[in-house]
Amino acid sequence: MARENMQHLRQLIAQQAARMMAEDGVSDFGYAKKKAGRQLGAVDNSIMPSNAEVEEELKLYHALFLSEAQPENLYDLRMNALFTMQLLARFNPHLTGAVLDGTAGLMSETHIHLFADSVKDVEMFLLNQKIPFDVNEKSYRIMNDGKRDKKGDSRKTVPVFTLETEKGLIRLSVFDVDDIRVATKRAADGSNADRMDIEGVKALLGRQD
């Protein structure tokens, strides 16, 4: 395949993956790229765009096609996140991911990190509040002390409680209390992921209460 054609196909895959993330609530870059590649008949991994390229197309898609709906939806998602964080205040909740950085699509999941002495404490709290949930696990790339070792980034697997709300799924990843000092990595480019506490989210929303 000619270099120009390969580059064009790479861009088409990035655009299709971005559309799925913006419109269909797909949050996993790898899944979006593979599905887009299959739809476009691309099976060669060397043609696949990087996560960063998909994220750039996602921002462009929001600007071109969702310029009115996306900001309103983002505000609703952040308000829903704040309500959930206030409910779970005892577990030092921090908002992260697409809802924080502004790239969330119309059906995006909301990701909140909790820092608790015990996973059981979180589970019992949700049960006592009669909040339905599912439990699974998620593996995060982390970098301890900001230094990369010879093997690259470390990984940490944590339990995740998934809540179903009117505004979409909220995924609560439960870390140890001391993990607040350990940065997780962004899927898009491998940089340290931002986290924001309750007061920060209030300021982001322009709320004083």
VOLO-342744 format. One line per 8 residues: number of its first residue (from 1); their letters; for each residue x, y, z of N, C-alpha, C, CB. Coordinates in nm, 2 decimals, always signed. Glycine has a CB too. Layout:
NUM	a	X,Y,Z,X,Y,Z,X,Y,Z,X,Y,Z  ...
This chain:
1	marenmqh	+0.08,-0.12,+0.00,+0.00,+0.00,+0.00,+0.09,+0.12,+0.00,-0.10,+0.00,+0.12  +0.06,+0.22,-0.09,+0.14,+0.34,-0.10,+0.13,+0.42,+0.04,+0.08,+0.43,-0.21  +0.24,+0.48,+0.06,+0.26,+0.56,+0.19,+0.14,+0.66,+0.21,+0.39,+0.63,+0.20  +0.10,+0.73,+0.10,+0.00,+0.82,+0.12,-0.14,+0.76,+0.15,-0.02,+0.90,-0.01  -0.16,+0.64,+0.09,-0.28,+0.57,+0.11,-0.29,+0.51,+0.26,-0.30,+0.45,+0.02  -0.17,+0.47,+0.31,-0.16,+0.42,+0.44,-0.19,+0.53,+0.54,-0.02,+0.36,+0.47  -0.13,+0.65,+0.52,-0.16,+0.76,+0.61,-0.30,+0.80,+0.60,-0.07,+0.88,+0.57  -0.36,+0.80,+0.48,-0.50,+0.83,+0.47,-0.59,+0.73,+0.55,-0.55,+0.84,+0.33
9	lrqliaqq	-0.56,+0.61,+0.54,-0.64,+0.50,+0.61,-0.62,+0.52,+0.76,-0.59,+0.36,+0.56  -0.50,+0.55,+0.80,-0.47,+0.57,+0.94,-0.55,+0.68,+1.00,-0.32,+0.60,+0.96  -0.57,+0.79,+0.92,-0.65,+0.90,+0.96,-0.80,+0.87,+0.97,-0.63,+1.03,+0.87  -0.84,+0.79,+0.87,-0.98,+0.75,+0.87,-1.01,+0.66,+0.99,-1.01,+0.67,+0.74  -0.92,+0.57,+1.03,-0.94,+0.49,+1.15,-0.95,+0.58,+1.27,-0.82,+0.39,+1.16  -0.86,+0.68,+1.28,-0.86,+0.77,+1.39,-0.99,+0.84,+1.40,-0.74,+0.87,+1.39  -1.04,+0.89,+1.29,-1.17,+0.96,+1.28,-1.29,+0.87,+1.32,-1.19,+1.02,+1.14  -1.29,+0.75,+1.27,-1.40,+0.66,+1.30,-1.39,+0.62,+1.45,-1.39,+0.53,+1.22
17	aarmmaed	-1.27,+0.60,+1.50,-1.26,+0.56,+1.65,-1.31,+0.68,+1.73,-1.12,+0.53,+1.68  -1.27,+0.80,+1.69,-1.31,+0.92,+1.76,-1.47,+0.94,+1.76,-1.25,+1.05,+1.70  -1.53,+0.91,+1.65,-1.67,+0.92,+1.64,-1.74,+0.82,+1.74,-1.72,+0.89,+1.49  -1.69,+0.70,+1.75,-1.75,+0.60,+1.84,-1.73,+0.65,+1.98,-1.68,+0.47,+1.82  -1.62,+0.71,+2.01,-1.59,+0.76,+2.15,-1.68,+0.88,+2.18,-1.45,+0.79,+2.17  -1.71,+0.96,+2.08,-1.79,+1.08,+2.10,-1.94,+1.05,+2.11,-1.76,+1.18,+1.99  -1.98,+0.96,+2.02,-2.13,+0.93,+2.01,-2.18,+0.81,+2.08,-2.16,+0.92,+1.86  -2.09,+0.71,+2.10,-2.14,+0.58,+2.15,-2.10,+0.55,+2.29,-2.10,+0.47,+2.06
25	gvsdfgya	-2.02,+0.64,+2.35,-1.98,+0.61,+2.49,-1.86,+0.52,+2.50,-2.09,+0.56,+2.57  -1.80,+0.48,+2.39,-1.68,+0.40,+2.40,-1.57,+0.48,+2.47,-1.63,+0.35,+2.26  -1.51,+0.42,+2.57,-1.40,+0.49,+2.65,-1.26,+0.43,+2.63,-1.44,+0.49,+2.79  -1.26,+0.31,+2.57,-1.13,+0.24,+2.56,-1.07,+0.27,+2.42,-1.15,+0.08,+2.58  -0.95,+0.33,+2.42,-0.89,+0.37,+2.29,-0.86,+0.24,+2.21,-0.76,+0.44,+2.32  -0.81,+0.14,+2.27,-0.77,+0.02,+2.20,-0.89,-0.05,+2.13,-0.71,-0.08,+2.29  -1.00,-0.06,+2.20,-1.12,-0.12,+2.15,-1.18,-0.03,+2.03,-1.23,-0.13,+2.26  -1.18,+0.10,+2.05,-1.23,+0.19,+1.95,-1.15,+0.17,+1.82,-1.23,+0.33,+1.99
33	kkkagrql	-1.02,+0.17,+1.83,-0.93,+0.16,+1.72,-0.95,+0.02,+1.64,-0.78,+0.18,+1.76  -0.95,-0.08,+1.72,-0.97,-0.22,+1.66,-1.10,-0.23,+1.58,-0.96,-0.33,+1.77  -1.21,-0.18,+1.65,-1.34,-0.18,+1.58,-1.34,-0.10,+1.46,-1.45,-0.14,+1.68  -1.28,+0.02,+1.47,-1.28,+0.11,+1.35,-1.20,+0.05,+1.24,-1.22,+0.25,+1.39  -1.09,-0.02,+1.28,-1.00,-0.08,+1.18,-1.08,-0.19,+1.11,-0.88,-0.14,+1.24  -1.15,-0.27,+1.18,-1.23,-0.38,+1.12,-1.33,-0.32,+1.02,-1.30,-0.47,+1.23  -1.40,-0.22,+1.07,-1.50,-0.16,+0.98,-1.45,-0.11,+0.85,-1.57,-0.04,+1.06  -1.32,-0.06,+0.85,-1.25,-0.01,+0.74,-1.17,-0.11,+0.66,-1.17,+0.12,+0.77
41	gavdnsim	-1.17,-0.23,+0.71,-1.10,-0.34,+0.64,-0.95,-0.33,+0.67,-1.12,-0.33,+0.50  -0.90,-0.27,+0.78,-0.76,-0.26,+0.81,-0.73,-0.37,+0.91,-0.72,-0.12,+0.86  -0.63,-0.46,+0.88,-0.59,-0.56,+0.98,-0.45,-0.55,+1.02,-0.62,-0.70,+0.92  -0.37,-0.46,+0.95,-0.23,-0.44,+0.98,-0.22,-0.34,+1.10,-0.15,-0.39,+0.86  -0.16,-0.39,+1.21,-0.14,-0.31,+1.33,-0.05,-0.18,+1.30,-0.08,-0.39,+1.44  +0.03,-0.19,+1.20,+0.12,-0.08,+1.17,+0.04,+0.04,+1.12,+0.23,-0.12,+1.07  -0.08,+0.02,+1.07,-0.16,+0.13,+1.02,-0.24,+0.20,+1.13,-0.26,+0.07,+0.91  -0.25,+0.13,+1.24,-0.33,+0.18,+1.35,-0.28,+0.32,+1.40,-0.34,+0.08,+1.47
49	psnaevee	-0.36,+0.42,+1.42,-0.32,+0.54,+1.48,-0.29,+0.53,+1.63,-0.43,+0.65,+1.46  -0.21,+0.62,+1.68,-0.18,+0.62,+1.82,-0.30,+0.67,+1.90,-0.06,+0.71,+1.85  -0.30,+0.65,+2.03,-0.41,+0.70,+2.11,-0.42,+0.85,+2.11,-0.39,+0.66,+2.26  -0.30,+0.92,+2.10,-0.29,+1.06,+2.10,-0.36,+1.11,+1.97,-0.15,+1.11,+2.10  -0.34,+1.04,+1.86,-0.40,+1.09,+1.73,-0.55,+1.07,+1.74,-0.35,+1.00,+1.61  -0.60,+0.97,+1.80,-0.75,+0.95,+1.82,-0.80,+1.06,+1.91,-0.78,+0.82,+1.88  -0.73,+1.10,+2.01,-0.77,+1.20,+2.10,-0.78,+1.34,+2.03,-0.68,+1.22,+2.22  -0.69,+1.37,+1.94,-0.69,+1.49,+1.87,-0.82,+1.49,+1.77,-0.57,+1.51,+1.78
57	elklyhal	-0.84,+1.38,+1.71,-0.96,+1.37,+1.63,-1.09,+1.38,+1.71,-0.96,+1.23,+1.55  -1.09,+1.33,+1.83,-1.20,+1.34,+1.92,-1.23,+1.48,+1.96,-1.18,+1.26,+2.05  -1.13,+1.56,+1.99,-1.15,+1.70,+2.01,-1.20,+1.78,+1.89,-1.01,+1.77,+2.06  -1.15,+1.74,+1.77,-1.20,+1.80,+1.65,-1.35,+1.76,+1.62,-1.11,+1.76,+1.53  -1.38,+1.64,+1.65,-1.52,+1.59,+1.63,-1.61,+1.67,+1.72,-1.53,+1.44,+1.66  -1.58,+1.69,+1.84,-1.66,+1.77,+1.94,-1.68,+1.91,+1.88,-1.60,+1.77,+2.08  -1.57,+1.97,+1.84,-1.58,+2.11,+1.79,-1.67,+2.12,+1.66,-1.44,+2.16,+1.76  -1.66,+2.02,+1.57,-1.73,+2.03,+1.45,-1.87,+1.99,+1.46,-1.66,+1.94,+1.34
65	flseaqpe	-1.90,+1.88,+1.53,-2.03,+1.82,+1.52,-2.11,+1.83,+1.65,-2.02,+1.67,+1.49  -2.05,+1.85,+1.76,-2.11,+1.85,+1.89,-2.09,+1.98,+1.97,-2.07,+1.73,+1.98  -2.07,+2.09,+1.90,-2.03,+2.21,+1.96,-2.13,+2.27,+2.06,-2.00,+2.32,+1.85  -2.26,+2.23,+2.04,-2.37,+2.27,+2.13,-2.40,+2.17,+2.23,-2.49,+2.31,+2.05  -2.41,+2.04,+2.19,-2.45,+1.94,+2.28,-2.34,+1.90,+2.38,-2.49,+1.81,+2.20  -2.21,+1.90,+2.33,-2.10,+1.84,+2.41,-2.08,+1.92,+2.54,-1.98,+1.83,+2.34  -2.07,+2.06,+2.53,-2.05,+2.13,+2.66,-2.16,+2.12,+2.76,-2.04,+2.28,+2.62  -2.28,+2.11,+2.71,-2.40,+2.09,+2.80,-2.39,+1.95,+2.87,-2.53,+2.11,+2.73
73	nlydlrmn	-2.36,+1.85,+2.78,-2.35,+1.72,+2.83,-2.23,+1.71,+2.93,-2.33,+1.62,+2.72  -2.12,+1.77,+2.90,-2.00,+1.77,+2.99,-2.04,+1.83,+3.13,-1.89,+1.84,+2.93  -2.11,+1.94,+3.13,-2.15,+2.00,+3.25,-2.24,+1.91,+3.33,-2.23,+2.13,+3.22  -2.33,+1.84,+3.27,-2.42,+1.74,+3.34,-2.34,+1.63,+3.40,-2.53,+1.69,+3.24  -2.24,+1.58,+3.32,-2.16,+1.47,+3.37,-2.08,+1.52,+3.49,-2.06,+1.42,+3.26  -2.03,+1.64,+3.49,-1.95,+1.69,+3.60,-2.03,+1.71,+3.72,-1.87,+1.82,+3.56  -2.16,+1.76,+3.70,-2.25,+1.78,+3.81,-2.28,+1.64,+3.88,-2.38,+1.85,+3.77  -2.30,+1.54,+3.79,-2.33,+1.41,+3.84,-2.21,+1.35,+3.92,-2.37,+1.32,+3.72
81	alftmqll	-2.09,+1.38,+3.87,-1.97,+1.34,+3.93,-1.96,+1.41,+4.07,-1.85,+1.37,+3.85  -1.99,+1.53,+4.08,-1.98,+1.61,+4.20,-2.08,+1.55,+4.31,-2.01,+1.76,+4.18  -2.20,+1.52,+4.26,-2.30,+1.47,+4.36,-2.25,+1.33,+4.41,-2.43,+1.44,+4.28  -2.19,+1.25,+4.32,-2.14,+1.12,+4.37,-2.02,+1.14,+4.46,-2.10,+1.03,+4.24  -1.93,+1.23,+4.43,-1.81,+1.25,+4.51,-1.85,+1.30,+4.65,-1.72,+1.36,+4.44  -1.95,+1.39,+4.66,-2.00,+1.44,+4.79,-2.06,+1.33,+4.87,-2.10,+1.55,+4.77  -2.13,+1.24,+4.80,-2.19,+1.12,+4.87,-2.08,+1.03,+4.93,-2.28,+1.04,+4.77  -1.97,+1.02,+4.86,-1.85,+0.94,+4.89,-1.74,+1.01,+4.95,-1.81,+0.86,+4.77
89	arfnphlt	-1.77,+1.13,+5.01,-1.66,+1.22,+5.06,-1.57,+1.16,+5.16,-1.73,+1.34,+5.13  -1.61,+1.06,+5.24,-1.53,+1.00,+5.34,-1.41,+0.92,+5.28,-1.61,+0.91,+5.43  -1.42,+0.89,+5.15,-1.32,+0.81,+5.08,-1.23,+0.89,+4.99,-1.39,+0.70,+5.00  -1.22,+1.02,+5.02,-1.13,+1.12,+4.95,-1.14,+1.10,+4.79,-0.99,+1.09,+4.99  -1.26,+1.12,+4.74,-1.28,+1.10,+4.59,-1.21,+1.20,+4.51,-1.43,+1.10,+4.56  -1.16,+1.16,+4.39,-1.10,+1.25,+4.30,-1.15,+1.21,+4.16,-0.94,+1.24,+4.30  -1.20,+1.31,+4.09,-1.24,+1.29,+3.95,-1.12,+1.29,+3.86,-1.34,+1.41,+3.91  -1.13,+1.20,+3.76,-1.02,+1.19,+3.66,-1.08,+1.15,+3.52,-0.91,+1.08,+3.71
97	gavldgta	-0.99,+1.14,+3.42,-1.04,+1.09,+3.29,-1.11,+1.20,+3.21,-1.13,+0.98,+3.31  -1.19,+1.15,+3.11,-1.25,+1.24,+3.01,-1.34,+1.34,+3.06,-1.32,+1.15,+2.91  -1.42,+1.31,+3.17,-1.51,+1.40,+3.23,-1.43,+1.52,+3.29,-1.60,+1.34,+3.34  -1.32,+1.49,+3.34,-1.23,+1.60,+3.40,-1.16,+1.68,+3.29,-1.13,+1.55,+3.49  -1.10,+1.61,+3.19,-1.02,+1.68,+3.09,-1.10,+1.74,+2.98,-0.92,+1.59,+3.03  -1.23,+1.72,+2.98,-1.32,+1.78,+2.88,-1.34,+1.71,+2.75,-1.27,+1.91,+2.85  -1.29,+1.59,+2.74,-1.30,+1.51,+2.61,-1.42,+1.41,+2.62,-1.18,+1.44,+2.58  -1.50,+1.42,+2.72,-1.61,+1.32,+2.74,-1.71,+1.34,+2.63,-1.68,+1.34,+2.87
105	glmsethi	-1.76,+1.22,+2.57,-1.86,+1.22,+2.47,-2.00,+1.22,+2.53,-1.84,+1.11,+2.37  -2.10,+1.19,+2.45,-2.24,+1.20,+2.49,-2.28,+1.09,+2.58,-2.33,+1.20,+2.37  -2.21,+0.97,+2.58,-2.24,+0.86,+2.67,-2.12,+0.82,+2.75,-2.31,+0.75,+2.59  -2.03,+0.91,+2.77,-1.90,+0.87,+2.83,-1.92,+0.82,+2.98,-1.80,+0.98,+2.83  -1.83,+0.73,+3.01,-1.82,+0.68,+3.15,-1.75,+0.79,+3.24,-1.75,+0.55,+3.17  -1.79,+0.80,+3.36,-1.72,+0.89,+3.46,-1.63,+0.81,+3.55,-1.83,+0.97,+3.54  -1.51,+0.85,+3.56,-1.41,+0.78,+3.64,-1.37,+0.86,+3.76,-1.28,+0.75,+3.56  -1.39,+0.80,+3.88,-1.36,+0.86,+4.01,-1.27,+0.77,+4.08,-1.49,+0.89,+4.09
113	hlfadsvk	-1.16,+0.82,+4.14,-1.07,+0.74,+4.22,-1.10,+0.76,+4.37,-0.92,+0.78,+4.19  -1.11,+0.66,+4.44,-1.14,+0.66,+4.58,-1.01,+0.61,+4.65,-1.26,+0.58,+4.63  -0.98,+0.67,+4.77,-0.87,+0.63,+4.85,-0.91,+0.59,+4.99,-0.76,+0.75,+4.86  -0.92,+0.46,+5.01,-0.98,+0.40,+5.13,-0.89,+0.31,+5.21,-1.11,+0.33,+5.09  -0.91,+0.30,+5.34,-0.84,+0.20,+5.42,-0.87,+0.06,+5.38,-0.87,+0.22,+5.57  -1.00,+0.04,+5.33,-1.04,-0.10,+5.30,-1.14,-0.09,+5.19,-1.10,-0.17,+5.43  -1.13,-0.18,+5.09,-1.23,-0.20,+4.99,-1.36,-0.23,+5.05,-1.19,-0.30,+4.88  -1.36,-0.31,+5.15,-1.48,-0.36,+5.22,-1.56,-0.24,+5.27,-1.45,-0.45,+5.33
121	dvemflln	-1.49,-0.13,+5.32,-1.56,-0.01,+5.37,-1.64,+0.05,+5.26,-1.45,+0.09,+5.42  -1.59,+0.06,+5.14,-1.66,+0.12,+5.03,-1.78,+0.03,+4.99,-1.57,+0.13,+4.90  -1.76,-0.10,+4.99,-1.87,-0.19,+4.96,-1.98,-0.18,+5.06,-1.81,-0.34,+4.95  -1.95,-0.18,+5.18,-2.05,-0.18,+5.29,-2.12,-0.04,+5.28,-1.99,-0.19,+5.43  -2.05,+0.07,+5.25,-2.12,+0.20,+5.24,-2.22,+0.19,+5.13,-2.01,+0.31,+5.21  -2.18,+0.14,+5.01,-2.28,+0.13,+4.90,-2.40,+0.05,+4.93,-2.21,+0.08,+4.77  -2.37,-0.07,+5.00,-2.48,-0.16,+5.04,-2.58,-0.09,+5.14,-2.43,-0.28,+5.10  -2.52,-0.02,+5.24,-2.60,+0.05,+5.34,-2.68,+0.17,+5.27,-2.51,+0.11,+5.45
129	qkipfdvn	-2.63,+0.23,+5.17,-2.70,+0.33,+5.10,-2.80,+0.28,+5.00,-2.60,+0.43,+5.03  -2.80,+0.14,+4.98,-2.89,+0.08,+4.89,-2.86,+0.12,+4.74,-3.04,+0.10,+4.92  -2.73,+0.14,+4.71,-2.69,+0.18,+4.58,-2.64,+0.05,+4.50,-2.57,+0.28,+4.59  -2.71,+0.01,+4.40,-2.67,-0.11,+4.32,-2.54,-0.09,+4.26,-2.78,-0.14,+4.21  -2.46,-0.19,+4.25,-2.33,-0.18,+4.19,-2.28,-0.32,+4.13,-2.22,-0.13,+4.28  -2.19,-0.31,+4.04,-2.12,-0.43,+3.99,-1.97,-0.41,+4.03,-2.13,-0.45,+3.83  -1.90,-0.52,+4.05,-1.76,-0.52,+4.09,-1.67,-0.59,+3.98,-1.74,-0.58,+4.23  -1.56,-0.52,+3.94,-1.46,-0.59,+3.86,-1.33,-0.53,+3.90,-1.49,-0.57,+3.71
137	eksyrimn	-1.23,-0.54,+3.81,-1.10,-0.48,+3.84,-1.05,-0.40,+3.72,-1.00,-0.60,+3.87  -0.95,-0.32,+3.74,-0.89,-0.24,+3.64,-0.74,-0.23,+3.67,-0.95,-0.10,+3.62  -0.66,-0.25,+3.56,-0.52,-0.23,+3.58,-0.47,-0.10,+3.53,-0.44,-0.35,+3.50  -0.40,-0.03,+3.62,-0.35,+0.11,+3.58,-0.20,+0.11,+3.56,-0.39,+0.21,+3.69  -0.16,+0.18,+3.47,-0.01,+0.21,+3.46,+0.02,+0.32,+3.56,+0.03,+0.25,+3.31  +0.13,+0.30,+3.63,+0.17,+0.40,+3.73,+0.32,+0.42,+3.72,+0.13,+0.36,+3.88  +0.36,+0.53,+3.78,+0.50,+0.56,+3.79,+0.54,+0.60,+3.93,+0.55,+0.67,+3.68  +0.60,+0.52,+4.00,+0.63,+0.55,+4.14,+0.74,+0.65,+4.15,+0.67,+0.42,+4.21
145	dgkrdkkg	+0.71,+0.75,+4.24,+0.81,+0.86,+4.27,+0.85,+0.94,+4.14,+0.93,+0.80,+4.33  +0.77,+0.93,+4.04,+0.80,+1.00,+3.91,+0.92,+0.95,+3.84,+0.83,+1.14,+3.95  +0.97,+0.83,+3.87,+1.09,+0.77,+3.80,+1.05,+0.65,+3.73,+1.20,+0.74,+3.91  +1.11,+0.63,+3.61,+1.08,+0.51,+3.53,+1.19,+0.41,+3.55,+1.07,+0.55,+3.38  +1.16,+0.29,+3.58,+1.26,+0.19,+3.61,+1.29,+0.13,+3.47,+1.21,+0.08,+3.71  +1.39,+0.03,+3.48,+1.44,-0.03,+3.35,+1.33,-0.11,+3.28,+1.55,-0.12,+3.38  +1.23,-0.15,+3.35,+1.12,-0.23,+3.29,+1.01,-0.14,+3.24,+1.07,-0.33,+3.38  +1.02,-0.01,+3.26,+0.91,+0.08,+3.22,+0.82,+0.10,+3.34,+0.84,+0.03,+3.10
153	dsrktvpv	+0.70,+0.15,+3.30,+0.60,+0.18,+3.41,+0.55,+0.05,+3.48,+0.48,+0.25,+3.34  +0.53,+0.07,+3.61,+0.47,-0.04,+3.68,+0.32,-0.04,+3.66,+0.49,-0.02,+3.84  +0.25,-0.15,+3.70,+0.11,-0.16,+3.69,+0.05,-0.19,+3.83,+0.07,-0.27,+3.59  -0.07,-0.14,+3.85,-0.14,-0.17,+3.98,-0.29,-0.20,+3.94,-0.14,-0.05,+4.07  -0.33,-0.32,+3.99,-0.47,-0.36,+3.96,-0.55,-0.33,+4.09,-0.48,-0.51,+3.93  -0.67,-0.26,+4.07,-0.75,-0.23,+4.18,-0.89,-0.27,+4.16,-0.74,-0.07,+4.21  -0.97,-0.29,+4.26,-1.12,-0.31,+4.24,-1.19,-0.19,+4.19,-1.18,-0.37,+4.37  -1.29,-0.22,+4.11,-1.37,-0.11,+4.06,-1.52,-0.14,+4.08,-1.35,-0.09,+3.90
161	ftletekg	-1.59,-0.04,+4.14,-1.73,-0.05,+4.16,-1.80,+0.03,+4.05,-1.78,+0.00,+4.30  -1.89,-0.03,+3.98,-1.96,+0.04,+3.87,-2.10,+0.07,+3.91,-1.96,-0.04,+3.74  -2.14,+0.20,+3.90,-2.27,+0.25,+3.93,-2.34,+0.29,+3.81,-2.27,+0.37,+4.04  -2.47,+0.26,+3.79,-2.55,+0.30,+3.68,-2.64,+0.41,+3.71,-2.63,+0.18,+3.62  -2.62,+0.53,+3.65,-2.69,+0.65,+3.68,-2.77,+0.70,+3.56,-2.60,+0.76,+3.74  -2.85,+0.79,+3.57,-2.93,+0.85,+3.46,-2.83,+0.91,+3.36,-3.03,+0.95,+3.51  -2.72,+0.96,+3.40,-2.62,+1.03,+3.32,-2.52,+0.93,+3.26,-2.56,+1.14,+3.39  -2.53,+0.81,+3.29,-2.43,+0.71,+3.24,-2.36,+0.64,+3.36,-2.33,+0.78,+3.16
169	lirlsvfd	-2.26,+0.55,+3.32,-2.19,+0.47,+3.41,-2.09,+0.55,+3.49,-2.13,+0.35,+3.35  -2.08,+0.53,+3.62,-1.97,+0.58,+3.70,-1.89,+0.47,+3.75,-2.03,+0.67,+3.82  -1.76,+0.48,+3.73,-1.67,+0.37,+3.77,-1.58,+0.43,+3.88,-1.58,+0.32,+3.65  -1.59,+0.36,+4.00,-1.52,+0.40,+4.12,-1.40,+0.30,+4.14,-1.61,+0.40,+4.25  -1.28,+0.35,+4.11,-1.16,+0.27,+4.13,-1.11,+0.29,+4.28,-1.05,+0.30,+4.03  -1.09,+0.19,+4.35,-1.06,+0.20,+4.49,-0.91,+0.17,+4.51,-1.14,+0.10,+4.58  -0.83,+0.28,+4.55,-0.69,+0.27,+4.58,-0.67,+0.27,+4.73,-0.62,+0.38,+4.51  -0.54,+0.23,+4.77,-0.50,+0.24,+4.91,-0.49,+0.39,+4.94,-0.37,+0.17,+4.93
177	vddirvat	-0.50,+0.43,+5.07,-0.50,+0.57,+5.11,-0.37,+0.63,+5.06,-0.51,+0.58,+5.26  -0.26,+0.56,+5.07,-0.13,+0.62,+5.04,-0.10,+0.64,+4.89,-0.01,+0.54,+5.10  -0.19,+0.58,+4.81,-0.18,+0.58,+4.66,-0.21,+0.72,+4.61,-0.26,+0.48,+4.60  -0.26,+0.81,+4.69,-0.29,+0.95,+4.65,-0.16,+1.01,+4.60,-0.35,+1.03,+4.76  -0.04,+0.96,+4.64,+0.08,+1.02,+4.60,+0.14,+0.95,+4.48,+0.19,+1.00,+4.71  +0.07,+0.85,+4.43,+0.11,+0.78,+4.31,+0.03,+0.82,+4.19,+0.11,+0.63,+4.33  +0.09,+0.87,+4.08,+0.02,+0.91,+3.96,-0.01,+0.79,+3.87,+0.10,+1.01,+3.89  -0.14,+0.79,+3.82,-0.17,+0.69,+3.72,-0.14,+0.76,+3.58,-0.32,+0.65,+3.73
185	kraadgsn	-0.14,+0.68,+3.48,-0.10,+0.74,+3.35,-0.22,+0.75,+3.25,+0.01,+0.65,+3.28  -0.22,+0.85,+3.17,-0.33,+0.87,+3.07,-0.31,+0.77,+2.96,-0.33,+1.01,+3.02  -0.42,+0.71,+2.91,-0.42,+0.62,+2.80,-0.38,+0.68,+2.67,-0.55,+0.55,+2.79  -0.41,+0.81,+2.66,-0.39,+0.88,+2.53,-0.24,+0.90,+2.50,-0.45,+1.01,+2.53  -0.16,+0.94,+2.60,-0.02,+0.98,+2.57,+0.08,+0.93,+2.68,-0.01,+1.12,+2.56  +0.03,+0.86,+2.79,+0.12,+0.81,+2.89,+0.17,+0.92,+2.99,+0.24,+0.76,+2.82  +0.12,+1.04,+2.98,+0.15,+1.14,+3.08,+0.07,+1.12,+3.21,+0.12,+1.28,+3.02  +0.11,+1.18,+3.32,+0.04,+1.17,+3.44,-0.10,+1.22,+3.43,+0.12,+1.24,+3.55
193	adrmdieg	-0.20,+1.14,+3.47,-0.34,+1.17,+3.47,-0.37,+1.27,+3.58,-0.43,+1.05,+3.48  -0.45,+1.37,+3.54,-0.49,+1.47,+3.64,-0.60,+1.41,+3.73,-0.55,+1.60,+3.57  -0.60,+1.45,+3.85,-0.71,+1.42,+3.95,-0.76,+1.55,+4.01,-0.66,+1.32,+4.05  -0.88,+1.55,+4.04,-0.94,+1.67,+4.11,-1.03,+1.63,+4.22,-1.01,+1.76,+4.00  -1.01,+1.70,+4.34,-1.10,+1.66,+4.45,-1.23,+1.74,+4.45,-1.02,+1.70,+4.58  -1.31,+1.73,+4.55,-1.44,+1.79,+4.55,-1.44,+1.94,+4.53,-1.52,+1.75,+4.68  -1.35,+2.00,+4.61,-1.34,+2.15,+4.60,-1.30,+2.19,+4.46,-1.25,+2.20,+4.70  -1.21,+2.12,+4.40,-1.16,+2.15,+4.27,-1.27,+2.14,+4.16,-1.05,+2.06,+4.23
201	vkallgrq	-1.36,+2.03,+4.18,-1.47,+2.01,+4.08,-1.57,+2.12,+4.10,-1.53,+1.88,+4.11  -1.59,+2.16,+4.23,-1.69,+2.28,+4.26,-1.64,+2.40,+4.18,-1.70,+2.31,+4.41  -1.51,+2.43,+4.19,-1.45,+2.55,+4.13,-1.46,+2.54,+3.98,-1.30,+2.57,+4.17  -1.44,+2.42,+3.92,-1.45,+2.39,+3.78,-1.60,+2.42,+3.73,-1.42,+2.25,+3.75  -1.69,+2.39,+3.82,-1.83,+2.42,+3.78,-1.88,+2.56,+3.82,-1.92,+2.31,+3.85  -1.80,+2.63,+3.89,-1.83,+2.77,+3.93,-1.93,+2.77,+4.05,-1.89,+2.84,+3.82  -1.93,+2.66,+4.13,-2.02,+2.65,+4.24,-1.95,+2.69,+4.37,-2.07,+2.51,+4.26  -2.02,+2.75,+4.46,-1.97,+2.80,+4.59,-2.02,+2.71,+4.71,-2.01,+2.94,+4.61
209	d	-2.12,+2.63,+4.69,-2.18,+2.56,+4.80,-2.09,+2.44,+4.84,-2.32,+2.51,+4.76
